[in-house]
Amino acid sequence: MGFKTISLSDEAYRRLASLKRKGESFTDVVLRLCSKTARKPLSSFAGAWIMSDEEEKEIFGGISELWRRYEEECVIEQRLSCSVELSYGGEGYGS
């Protein structure tokens, strides 16, 4: 088994050390904690966040704005692509 050296802040070390059980190594603690996290299916988090109306408007408004910008960029890119094809007769370089 290989080993890696990691750096922890003093606070992180104290927290990790406080989670150690009798006879456990730090490796055992990390593996135990990670295995608990990995066992939860994503669906277990569904509905866990209850957002306010204000948060909902902000989040979905932001998403809508990003989609609008993306669609605008796609249209611009498509127009540029078409104009390049027309400029070169649609045959590409060196034909």
VEXDOLUM-638201 format. One record per residue: z, x negated, y negated of N, C-alpha, C in turn. Coordinates in pm, whole numbers, plus 50000, padded with zeros to 5 digits. Atoms other than C-alpha are relative to their C-alpha. Last residue first. Layout:
<atoms>
<atom><n_zz>Z</n_zz><n_xx>X</n_xx><n_yy>Y</n_yy><ca_zz>Z</ca_zz><ca_xx>X</ca_xx><ca_yy>Y</ca_yy><c_zz>Z</c_zz><c_xx>X</c_xx><c_yy>Y</c_yy></atom>
...
</atoms>
This chain:
<atoms>
<atom><n_zz>50095</n_zz><n_xx>49932</n_xx><n_yy>49912</n_yy><ca_zz>44671</ca_zz><ca_xx>50979</ca_xx><ca_yy>47587</ca_yy><c_zz>49866</c_zz><c_xx>50014</c_xx><c_yy>49936</c_yy></atom>
<atom><n_zz>50095</n_zz><n_xx>50084</n_xx><n_yy>49928</n_yy><ca_zz>44881</ca_zz><ca_xx>50708</ca_xx><ca_yy>47425</ca_yy><c_zz>49903</c_zz><c_xx>50072</c_xx><c_yy>50090</c_yy></atom>
<atom><n_zz>50046</n_zz><n_xx>50128</n_xx><n_yy>50053</n_yy><ca_zz>45176</ca_zz><ca_xx>50923</ca_xx><ca_yy>47323</ca_yy><c_zz>49897</c_zz><c_xx>49936</c_xx><c_yy>50089</c_yy></atom>
<atom><n_zz>49910</n_zz><n_xx>50114</n_xx><n_yy>49989</n_yy><ca_zz>45209</ca_zz><ca_xx>51286</ca_xx><ca_yy>47426</ca_yy><c_zz>49938</c_zz><c_xx>49874</c_xx><c_yy>49944</c_yy></atom>
<atom><n_zz>50040</n_zz><n_xx>50091</n_xx><n_yy>49892</n_yy><ca_zz>44936</ca_zz><ca_xx>51543</ca_xx><ca_yy>47492</ca_yy><c_zz>50093</c_zz><c_xx>49881</c_xx><c_yy>50013</c_yy></atom>
<atom><n_zz>49935</n_zz><n_xx>49965</n_xx><n_yy>49876</n_yy><ca_zz>45073</ca_zz><ca_xx>51839</ca_xx><ca_yy>47299</ca_yy><c_zz>49971</c_zz><c_xx>49906</c_xx><c_yy>50115</c_yy></atom>
<atom><n_zz>50089</n_zz><n_xx>49924</n_xx><n_yy>49915</n_yy><ca_zz>44817</ca_zz><ca_xx>51786</ca_xx><ca_yy>47028</ca_yy><c_zz>50059</c_zz><c_xx>50034</c_xx><c_yy>50136</c_yy></atom>
<atom><n_zz>50064</n_zz><n_xx>50092</n_xx><n_yy>49906</n_yy><ca_zz>45030</ca_zz><ca_xx>51516</ca_xx><ca_yy>46875</ca_yy><c_zz>49908</c_zz><c_xx>50072</c_xx><c_yy>50097</c_yy></atom>
<atom><n_zz>50046</n_zz><n_xx>50119</n_xx><n_yy>50072</n_yy><ca_zz>45131</ca_zz><ca_xx>51710</ca_xx><ca_yy>46568</ca_yy><c_zz>49923</c_zz><c_xx>49906</c_xx><c_yy>50091</c_yy></atom>
<atom><n_zz>50119</n_zz><n_xx>49962</n_xx><n_yy>50076</n_yy><ca_zz>45149</ca_zz><ca_xx>52038</ca_xx><ca_yy>46764</ca_yy><c_zz>49942</c_zz><c_xx>49878</c_xx><c_yy>49929</c_yy></atom>
<atom><n_zz>50108</n_zz><n_xx>49973</n_xx><n_yy>49904</n_yy><ca_zz>45388</ca_zz><ca_xx>51887</ca_xx><ca_yy>47021</ca_yy><c_zz>49871</c_zz><c_xx>50034</c_xx><c_yy>49927</c_yy></atom>
<atom><n_zz>50041</n_zz><n_xx>50129</n_xx><n_yy>49947</n_yy><ca_zz>45603</ca_zz><ca_xx>51742</ca_xx><ca_yy>46742</ca_yy><c_zz>49885</c_zz><c_xx>50018</c_xx><c_yy>50097</c_yy></atom>
<atom><n_zz>50079</n_zz><n_xx>50065</n_xx><n_yy>50104</n_yy><ca_zz>45609</ca_zz><ca_xx>52080</ca_xx><ca_yy>46565</ca_yy><c_zz>49954</c_zz><c_xx>49862</c_xx><c_yy>50046</c_yy></atom>
<atom><n_zz>50132</n_zz><n_xx>49936</n_xx><n_yy>50009</n_yy><ca_zz>45718</ca_zz><ca_xx>52255</ca_xx><ca_yy>46886</ca_yy><c_zz>49913</c_zz><c_xx>49930</c_xx><c_yy>49896</c_yy></atom>
<atom><n_zz>50074</n_zz><n_xx>50033</n_xx><n_yy>49878</n_yy><ca_zz>46001</ca_zz><ca_xx>52009</ca_xx><ca_yy>46945</ca_yy><c_zz>49859</c_zz><c_xx>50058</c_xx><c_yy>49996</c_yy></atom>
<atom><n_zz>50040</n_zz><n_xx>50140</n_xx><n_yy>50011</n_yy><ca_zz>46118</ca_zz><ca_xx>52039</ca_xx><ca_yy>46587</ca_yy><c_zz>49916</c_zz><c_xx>49960</c_xx><c_yy>50120</c_yy></atom>
<atom><n_zz>50105</n_zz><n_xx>50006</n_xx><n_yy>50102</n_yy><ca_zz>46118</ca_zz><ca_xx>52420</ca_xx><ca_yy>46613</ca_yy><c_zz>49948</c_zz><c_xx>49857</c_xx><c_yy>49985</c_yy></atom>
<atom><n_zz>50120</n_zz><n_xx>49941</n_xx><n_yy>49941</n_yy><ca_zz>46312</ca_zz><ca_xx>52405</ca_xx><ca_yy>46940</ca_yy><c_zz>49883</c_zz><c_xx>49993</c_xx><c_yy>49902</c_yy></atom>
<atom><n_zz>50053</n_zz><n_xx>50095</n_xx><n_yy>49903</n_yy><ca_zz>46566</ca_zz><ca_xx>52165</ca_xx><ca_yy>46791</ca_yy><c_zz>49871</c_zz><c_xx>50051</c_xx><c_yy>50062</c_yy></atom>
<atom><n_zz>50054</n_zz><n_xx>50113</n_xx><n_yy>50076</n_yy><ca_zz>46615</ca_zz><ca_xx>52392</ca_xx><ca_yy>46491</ca_yy><c_zz>49936</c_zz><c_xx>49900</c_xx><c_yy>50094</c_yy></atom>
<atom><n_zz>50121</n_zz><n_xx>49951</n_xx><n_yy>50066</n_yy><ca_zz>46655</ca_zz><ca_xx>52699</ca_xx><ca_yy>46716</ca_yy><c_zz>49934</c_zz><c_xx>49885</c_xx><c_yy>49923</c_yy></atom>
<atom><n_zz>50103</n_zz><n_xx>49981</n_xx><n_yy>49897</n_yy><ca_zz>46900</ca_zz><ca_xx>52513</ca_xx><ca_yy>46940</ca_yy><c_zz>49869</c_zz><c_xx>50044</c_xx><c_yy>49939</c_yy></atom>
<atom><n_zz>50049</n_zz><n_xx>50132</n_xx><n_yy>49962</n_yy><ca_zz>47097</ca_zz><ca_xx>52392</ca_xx><ca_yy>46638</ca_yy><c_zz>49891</c_zz><c_xx>50008</c_xx><c_yy>50106</c_yy></atom>
<atom><n_zz>50081</n_zz><n_xx>50050</n_xx><n_yy>50112</n_yy><ca_zz>47126</ca_zz><ca_xx>52748</ca_xx><ca_yy>46509</ca_yy><c_zz>49939</c_zz><c_xx>49864</c_xx><c_yy>50033</c_yy></atom>
<atom><n_zz>50128</n_zz><n_xx>49928</n_xx><n_yy>49997</n_yy><ca_zz>47241</ca_zz><ca_xx>52867</ca_xx><ca_yy>46852</ca_yy><c_zz>49909</c_zz><c_xx>49955</c_xx><c_yy>49887</c_yy></atom>
<atom><n_zz>50076</n_zz><n_xx>50048</n_xx><n_yy>49883</n_yy><ca_zz>47510</ca_zz><ca_xx>52597</ca_xx><ca_yy>46863</ca_yy><c_zz>49863</c_zz><c_xx>50066</c_xx><c_yy>50004</c_yy></atom>
<atom><n_zz>50053</n_zz><n_xx>50132</n_xx><n_yy>50034</n_yy><ca_zz>47627</ca_zz><ca_xx>52682</ca_xx><ca_yy>46511</ca_yy><c_zz>49913</c_zz><c_xx>49944</c_xx><c_yy>50113</c_yy></atom>
<atom><n_zz>50100</n_zz><n_xx>49981</n_xx><n_yy>50105</n_yy><ca_zz>47661</ca_zz><ca_xx>53051</ca_xx><ca_yy>46599</ca_yy><c_zz>49936</c_zz><c_xx>49867</c_xx><c_yy>49964</c_yy></atom>
<atom><n_zz>50122</n_zz><n_xx>49948</n_xx><n_yy>49936</n_yy><ca_zz>47837</ca_zz><ca_xx>52965</ca_xx><ca_yy>46927</ca_yy><c_zz>49889</c_zz><c_xx>50017</c_xx><c_yy>49897</c_yy></atom>
<atom><n_zz>50060</n_zz><n_xx>50109</n_xx><n_yy>49923</n_yy><ca_zz>48089</ca_zz><ca_xx>52748</ca_xx><ca_yy>46738</ca_yy><c_zz>49871</c_zz><c_xx>50045</c_xx><c_yy>50068</c_yy></atom>
<atom><n_zz>50060</n_zz><n_xx>50093</n_xx><n_yy>50095</n_yy><ca_zz>48151</ca_zz><ca_xx>53026</ca_xx><ca_yy>46485</ca_yy><c_zz>49933</c_zz><c_xx>49885</c_xx><c_yy>50073</c_yy></atom>
<atom><n_zz>50122</n_zz><n_xx>49937</n_xx><n_yy>50053</n_yy><ca_zz>48208</ca_zz><ca_xx>53280</ca_xx><ca_yy>46760</ca_yy><c_zz>49926</c_zz><c_xx>49907</c_xx><c_yy>49905</c_yy></atom>
<atom><n_zz>50099</n_zz><n_xx>50006</n_xx><n_yy>49892</n_yy><ca_zz>48456</ca_zz><ca_xx>53047</ca_xx><ca_yy>46929</ca_yy><c_zz>49868</c_zz><c_xx>50059</c_xx><c_yy>49952</c_yy></atom>
<atom><n_zz>50043</n_zz><n_xx>50139</n_xx><n_yy>49986</n_yy><ca_zz>48644</ca_zz><ca_xx>52998</ca_xx><ca_yy>46604</ca_yy><c_zz>49893</c_zz><c_xx>49985</c_xx><c_yy>50107</c_yy></atom>
<atom><n_zz>50083</n_zz><n_xx>50028</n_xx><n_yy>50117</n_yy><ca_zz>48658</ca_zz><ca_xx>53373</ca_xx><ca_yy>46543</ca_yy><c_zz>49944</c_zz><c_xx>49859</c_xx><c_yy>50005</c_yy></atom>
<atom><n_zz>50131</n_zz><n_xx>49944</n_xx><n_yy>49973</n_yy><ca_zz>48780</ca_zz><ca_xx>53420</ca_xx><ca_yy>46900</ca_yy><c_zz>49905</c_zz><c_xx>49984</c_xx><c_yy>49881</c_yy></atom>
<atom><n_zz>50063</n_zz><n_xx>50065</n_xx><n_yy>49884</n_yy><ca_zz>49065</ca_zz><ca_xx>53178</ca_xx><ca_yy>46842</ca_yy><c_zz>49860</c_zz><c_xx>50054</c_xx><c_yy>50023</c_yy></atom>
<atom><n_zz>50029</n_zz><n_xx>50140</n_xx><n_yy>50031</n_yy><ca_zz>49161</ca_zz><ca_xx>53289</ca_xx><ca_yy>46491</ca_yy><c_zz>49923</c_zz><c_xx>49934</c_xx><c_yy>50113</c_yy></atom>
<atom><n_zz>50108</n_zz><n_xx>50004</n_xx><n_yy>50099</n_yy><ca_zz>49132</ca_zz><ca_xx>53661</ca_xx><ca_yy>46566</ca_yy><c_zz>49959</c_zz><c_xx>49857</c_xx><c_yy>49970</c_yy></atom>
<atom><n_zz>50123</n_zz><n_xx>49955</n_xx><n_yy>49934</n_yy><ca_zz>49339</ca_zz><ca_xx>53623</ca_xx><ca_yy>46883</ca_yy><c_zz>49882</c_zz><c_xx>49994</c_xx><c_yy>49904</c_yy></atom>
<atom><n_zz>50048</n_zz><n_xx>50110</n_xx><n_yy>49916</n_yy><ca_zz>49603</ca_zz><ca_xx>53416</ca_xx><ca_yy>46704</ca_yy><c_zz>49868</c_zz><c_xx>50038</c_xx><c_yy>50067</c_yy></atom>
<atom><n_zz>50048</n_zz><n_xx>50106</n_xx><n_yy>50089</n_yy><ca_zz>49636</ca_zz><ca_xx>53684</ca_xx><ca_yy>46434</ca_yy><c_zz>49944</c_zz><c_xx>49883</c_xx><c_yy>50080</c_yy></atom>
<atom><n_zz>50131</n_zz><n_xx>49957</n_xx><n_yy>50049</n_yy><ca_zz>49660</ca_zz><ca_xx>53964</ca_xx><ca_yy>46691</ca_yy><c_zz>49939</c_zz><c_xx>49892</c_xx><c_yy>49910</c_yy></atom>
<atom><n_zz>49993</n_zz><n_xx>49899</n_xx><n_yy>50105</n_yy><ca_zz>49944</ca_zz><ca_xx>53773</ca_xx><ca_yy>46855</ca_yy><c_zz>49858</c_zz><c_xx>50038</c_xx><c_yy>49960</c_yy></atom>
<atom><n_zz>50035</n_zz><n_xx>50040</n_xx><n_yy>50136</n_yy><ca_zz>49899</ca_zz><ca_xx>53590</ca_xx><ca_yy>47180</ca_yy><c_zz>50011</c_zz><c_xx>50116</c_xx><c_yy>49903</c_yy></atom>
<atom><n_zz>50014</n_zz><n_xx>49874</n_xx><n_yy>50072</n_yy><ca_zz>50083</ca_zz><ca_xx>53647</ca_xx><ca_yy>47504</ca_yy><c_zz>49977</c_zz><c_xx>49964</c_xx><c_yy>49854</c_yy></atom>
<atom><n_zz>49997</n_zz><n_xx>50017</n_xx><n_yy>50145</n_yy><ca_zz>50023</ca_zz><ca_xx>53338</ca_xx><ca_yy>47711</ca_yy><c_zz>49976</c_zz><c_xx>50135</c_xx><c_yy>49935</c_yy></atom>
<atom><n_zz>49875</n_zz><n_xx>50065</n_xx><n_yy>50040</n_yy><ca_zz>50120</ca_zz><ca_xx>53376</ca_xx><ca_yy>48076</ca_yy><c_zz>50013</c_zz><c_xx>49986</c_xx><c_yy>49849</c_yy></atom>
<atom><n_zz>49913</n_zz><n_xx>49908</n_xx><n_yy>50070</n_yy><ca_zz>49848</ca_zz><ca_xx>53632</ca_xx><ca_yy>48148</ca_yy><c_zz>50130</c_zz><c_xx>49939</c_xx><c_yy>49949</c_yy></atom>
<atom><n_zz>50069</n_zz><n_xx>49887</n_xx><n_yy>50063</n_yy><ca_zz>49682</ca_zz><ca_xx>53413</ca_xx><ca_yy>48405</ca_yy><c_zz>50102</c_zz><c_xx>50095</c_xx><c_yy>49937</c_yy></atom>
<atom><n_zz>49980</n_zz><n_xx>50008</n_xx><n_yy>50143</n_yy><ca_zz>49890</ca_zz><ca_xx>53101</ca_xx><ca_yy>48475</ca_yy><c_zz>49935</c_zz><c_xx>50116</c_xx><c_yy>49924</c_yy></atom>
<atom><n_zz>49859</n_zz><n_xx>49974</n_xx><n_yy>50028</n_yy><ca_zz>49931</ca_zz><ca_xx>53169</ca_xx><ca_yy>48847</ca_yy><c_zz>50030</c_zz><c_xx>49997</c_xx><c_yy>49850</c_yy></atom>
<atom><n_zz>49979</n_zz><n_xx>49857</n_xx><n_yy>50022</n_yy><ca_zz>49551</ca_zz><ca_xx>53200</ca_xx><ca_yy>48870</ca_yy><c_zz>50147</c_zz><c_xx>50032</c_xx><c_yy>49969</c_yy></atom>
<atom><n_zz>50032</n_zz><n_xx>49968</n_xx><n_yy>50139</n_yy><ca_zz>49523</ca_zz><ca_xx>52824</ca_xx><ca_yy>48826</ca_yy><c_zz>50030</c_zz><c_xx>50147</c_xx><c_yy>49969</c_yy></atom>
<atom><n_zz>50140</n_zz><n_xx>49963</n_xx><n_yy>50023</n_yy><ca_zz>49693</ca_zz><ca_xx>52774</ca_xx><ca_yy>49159</ca_yy><c_zz>49980</c_zz><c_xx>50039</c_xx><c_yy>49854</c_yy></atom>
<atom><n_zz>50018</n_zz><n_xx>49874</n_xx><n_yy>50070</n_yy><ca_zz>50026</ca_zz><ca_xx>52591</ca_xx><ca_yy>49150</ca_yy><c_zz>49852</c_zz><c_xx>50031</c_xx><c_yy>49983</c_yy></atom>
<atom><n_zz>49998</n_zz><n_xx>49885</n_xx><n_yy>49910</n_yy><ca_zz>50052</ca_zz><ca_xx>52326</ca_xx><ca_yy>49419</ca_yy><c_zz>49975</c_zz><c_xx>50134</c_xx><c_yy>49930</c_yy></atom>
<atom><n_zz>50129</n_zz><n_xx>49982</n_xx><n_yy>49936</n_yy><ca_zz>49942</ca_zz><ca_xx>52036</ca_xx><ca_yy>49197</ca_yy><c_zz>49996</c_zz><c_xx>50125</c_xx><c_yy>50088</c_yy></atom>
<atom><n_zz>50099</n_zz><n_xx>49954</n_xx><n_yy>50097</n_yy><ca_zz>50243</ca_zz><ca_xx>52064</ca_xx><ca_yy>48969</ca_yy><c_zz>49869</c_zz><c_xx>50035</c_xx><c_yy>50068</c_yy></atom>
<atom><n_zz>49958</n_zz><n_xx>49866</n_xx><n_yy>50043</n_yy><ca_zz>50496</ca_zz><ca_xx>52041</ca_xx><ca_yy>49251</ca_yy><c_zz>49896</c_zz><c_xx>50059</c_xx><c_yy>49905</c_yy></atom>
<atom><n_zz>50036</n_zz><n_xx>49905</n_xx><n_yy>49894</n_yy><ca_zz>50305</ca_zz><ca_xx>51751</ca_xx><ca_yy>49407</ca_yy><c_zz>50041</c_zz><c_xx>50141</c_xx><c_yy>49963</c_yy></atom>
<atom><n_zz>50143</n_zz><n_xx>49972</n_xx><n_yy>50003</n_yy><ca_zz>50317</ca_zz><ca_xx>51560</ca_xx><ca_yy>49080</ca_yy><c_zz>49961</c_zz><c_xx>50102</c_xx><c_yy>50106</c_yy></atom>
<atom><n_zz>50030</n_zz><n_xx>49921</n_xx><n_yy>50119</n_yy><ca_zz>50695</ca_zz><ca_xx>51586</ca_xx><ca_yy>49054</ca_yy><c_zz>49852</c_zz><c_xx>50038</c_xx><c_yy>49994</c_yy></atom>
<atom><n_zz>49937</n_zz><n_xx>49867</n_xx><n_yy>49985</n_yy><ca_zz>50752</ca_zz><ca_xx>51470</ca_xx><ca_yy>49411</ca_yy><c_zz>49964</c_zz><c_xx>50089</c_xx><c_yy>49883</c_yy></atom>
<atom><n_zz>50075</n_zz><n_xx>49924</n_xx><n_yy>49900</n_yy><ca_zz>50500</ca_zz><ca_xx>51186</ca_xx><ca_yy>49377</ca_yy><c_zz>50057</c_zz><c_xx>50141</c_xx><c_yy>50019</c_yy></atom>
<atom><n_zz>50131</n_zz><n_xx>49967</n_xx><n_yy>50057</n_yy><ca_zz>50658</ca_zz><ca_xx>51066</ca_xx><ca_yy>49053</ca_yy><c_zz>49920</c_zz><c_xx>50084</c_xx><c_yy>50099</c_yy></atom>
<atom><n_zz>49981</n_zz><n_xx>49899</n_xx><n_yy>50105</n_yy><ca_zz>51009</ca_zz><ca_xx>51083</ca_xx><ca_yy>49199</ca_yy><c_zz>49866</c_zz><c_xx>50045</c_xx><c_yy>49944</c_yy></atom>
<atom><n_zz>49967</n_zz><n_xx>49872</n_xx><n_yy>49936</n_yy><ca_zz>50910</ca_zz><ca_xx>50903</ca_xx><ca_yy>49520</ca_yy><c_zz>50015</c_zz><c_xx>50111</c_xx><c_yy>49896</c_yy></atom>
<atom><n_zz>50124</n_zz><n_xx>49951</n_xx><n_yy>49938</n_yy><ca_zz>50742</ca_zz><ca_xx>50626</ca_xx><ca_yy>49319</ca_yy><c_zz>50023</c_zz><c_xx>50136</c_xx><c_yy>50064</c_yy></atom>
<atom><n_zz>50076</n_zz><n_xx>49938</n_xx><n_yy>50109</n_yy><ca_zz>51059</ca_zz><ca_xx>50594</ca_xx><ca_yy>49110</ca_yy><c_zz>49867</c_zz><c_xx>50054</c_xx><c_yy>50053</c_yy></atom>
<atom><n_zz>50058</n_zz><n_xx>50100</n_xx><n_yy>50089</n_yy><ca_zz>51244</ca_zz><ca_xx>50534</ca_xx><ca_yy>49436</ca_yy><c_zz>49930</c_zz><c_xx>50073</c_xx><c_yy>49886</c_yy></atom>
<atom><n_zz>50139</n_zz><n_xx>49987</n_xx><n_yy>50042</n_yy><ca_zz>51466</ca_zz><ca_xx>50798</ca_xx><ca_yy>49590</ca_yy><c_zz>49958</c_zz><c_xx>49881</c_xx><c_yy>49915</c_yy></atom>
<atom><n_zz>50090</n_zz><n_xx>50063</n_xx><n_yy>49904</n_yy><ca_zz>51787</ca_zz><ca_xx>50714</ca_xx><ca_yy>49780</ca_yy><c_zz>49853</c_zz><c_xx>50007</c_xx><c_yy>49964</c_yy></atom>
<atom><n_zz>49940</n_zz><n_xx>50111</n_xx><n_yy>49926</n_yy><ca_zz>51999</ca_zz><ca_xx>50961</ca_xx><ca_yy>49582</ca_yy><c_zz>49901</c_zz><c_xx>49947</c_xx><c_yy>50104</c_yy></atom>
<atom><n_zz>49898</n_zz><n_xx>49956</n_xx><n_yy>49906</n_yy><ca_zz>51772</ca_zz><ca_xx>51177</ca_xx><ca_yy>49369</ca_yy><c_zz>50054</c_zz><c_xx>49878</c_xx><c_yy>50075</c_yy></atom>
<atom><n_zz>49990</n_zz><n_xx>50068</n_xx><n_yy>49870</n_yy><ca_zz>51584</ca_zz><ca_xx>51053</ca_xx><ca_yy>49066</ca_yy><c_zz>50114</c_zz><c_xx>50060</c_xx><c_yy>50082</c_yy></atom>
<atom><n_zz>50055</n_zz><n_xx>49912</n_xx><n_yy>49897</n_yy><ca_zz>51526</ca_zz><ca_xx>51309</ca_xx><ca_yy>48791</ca_yy><c_zz>50009</c_zz><c_xx>49939</c_xx><c_yy>50140</c_yy></atom>
<atom><n_zz>49907</n_zz><n_xx>49887</n_xx><n_yy>49983</n_yy><ca_zz>51756</ca_zz><ca_xx>51131</ca_xx><ca_yy>48544</ca_yy><c_zz>49952</c_zz><c_xx>50096</c_xx><c_yy>50109</c_yy></atom>
<atom><n_zz>49882</n_zz><n_xx>50044</n_xx><n_yy>49925</n_yy><ca_zz>51557</ca_zz><ca_xx>50811</ca_xx><ca_yy>48597</ca_yy><c_zz>50097</c_zz><c_xx>50114</c_xx><c_yy>50025</c_yy></atom>
<atom><n_zz>50042</n_zz><n_xx>50020</n_xx><n_yy>49861</n_yy><ca_zz>51237</ca_zz><ca_xx>50987</ca_xx><ca_yy>48488</ca_yy><c_zz>50120</c_zz><c_xx>49960</c_xx><c_yy>50086</c_yy></atom>
<atom><n_zz>50027</n_zz><n_xx>49868</n_xx><n_yy>49941</n_yy><ca_zz>51404</ca_zz><ca_xx>51116</ca_xx><ca_yy>48173</ca_yy><c_zz>49961</c_zz><c_xx>49988</c_xx><c_yy>50147</c_yy></atom>
<atom><n_zz>49872</n_zz><n_xx>49929</n_xx><n_yy>49981</n_yy><ca_zz>51558</ca_zz><ca_xx>50777</ca_xx><ca_yy>48094</ca_yy><c_zz>49978</c_zz><c_xx>50136</c_xx><c_yy>50065</c_yy></atom>
<atom><n_zz>49929</n_zz><n_xx>50064</n_xx><n_yy>49888</n_yy><ca_zz>51223</ca_zz><ca_xx>50602</ca_xx><ca_yy>48151</ca_yy><c_zz>50131</c_zz><c_xx>50074</c_xx><c_yy>50028</c_yy></atom>
<atom><n_zz>50068</n_zz><n_xx>49958</n_xx><n_yy>49877</n_yy><ca_zz>51040</ca_zz><ca_xx>50850</ca_xx><ca_yy>47928</ca_yy><c_zz>50070</c_zz><c_xx>49942</c_xx><c_yy>50122</c_yy></atom>
<atom><n_zz>49968</n_zz><n_xx>49859</n_xx><n_yy>49977</n_yy><ca_zz>51299</ca_zz><ca_xx>50793</ca_xx><ca_yy>47652</ca_yy><c_zz>49936</c_zz><c_xx>50050</c_xx><c_yy>50129</c_yy></atom>
<atom><n_zz>49861</n_zz><n_xx>49991</n_xx><n_yy>49953</n_yy><ca_zz>51274</ca_zz><ca_xx>50416</ca_xx><ca_yy>47680</ca_yy><c_zz>50038</c_zz><c_xx>50144</c_xx><c_yy>50033</c_yy></atom>
<atom><n_zz>49906</n_zz><n_xx>50012</n_xx><n_yy>50111</n_yy><ca_zz>50895</ca_zz><ca_xx>50439</ca_xx><ca_yy>47652</ca_yy><c_zz>50141</c_zz><c_xx>50009</c_xx><c_yy>50058</c_yy></atom>
<atom><n_zz>49939</n_zz><n_xx>49874</n_xx><n_yy>50042</n_yy><ca_zz>50708</ca_zz><ca_xx>50381</ca_xx><ca_yy>47973</ca_yy><c_zz>50086</c_zz><c_xx>49973</c_xx><c_yy>49877</c_yy></atom>
<atom><n_zz>49903</n_zz><n_xx>50011</n_xx><n_yy>50108</n_yy><ca_zz>50467</ca_zz><ca_xx>50106</ca_xx><ca_yy>48071</ca_yy><c_zz>50050</c_zz><c_xx>50138</c_xx><c_yy>49964</c_yy></atom>
<atom><n_zz>50024</n_zz><n_xx>49910</n_xx><n_yy>50114</n_yy><ca_zz>50289</ca_zz><ca_xx>50102</ca_xx><ca_yy>48406</ca_yy><c_zz>50109</c_zz><c_xx>49978</c_xx><c_yy>49897</c_yy></atom>
<atom><n_zz>49894</n_zz><n_xx>50007</n_xx><n_yy>50100</n_yy><ca_zz>50255</ca_zz><ca_xx>49836</ca_xx><ca_yy>48676</ca_yy><c_zz>49963</c_zz><c_xx>50092</c_xx><c_yy>49885</c_yy></atom>
<atom><n_zz>50048</n_zz><n_xx>50009</n_xx><n_yy>50137</n_yy><ca_zz>50041</ca_zz><ca_xx>49923</ca_xx><ca_yy>48974</ca_yy><c_zz>50121</c_zz><c_xx>49994</c_xx><c_yy>49909</c_yy></atom>
<atom><n_zz>49906</n_zz><n_xx>49966</n_xx><n_yy>50106</n_yy><ca_zz>50115</ca_zz><ca_xx>49870</ca_xx><ca_yy>49344</ca_yy><c_zz>49932</c_zz><c_xx>49983</c_xx><c_yy>49865</c_yy></atom>
<atom><n_zz>50008</n_zz><n_xx>50078</n_xx><n_yy>50123</n_yy><ca_zz>49905</ca_zz><ca_xx>49864</ca_xx><ca_yy>49657</ca_yy><c_zz>50101</c_zz><c_xx>50049</c_xx><c_yy>49898</c_yy></atom>
<atom><n_zz>50000</n_zz><n_xx>49914</n_xx><n_yy>50118</n_yy><ca_zz>50000</ca_zz><ca_xx>50000</ca_xx><ca_yy>50000</ca_yy><c_zz>50000</c_zz><c_xx>49911</c_xx><c_yy>49877</c_yy></atom>
</atoms>
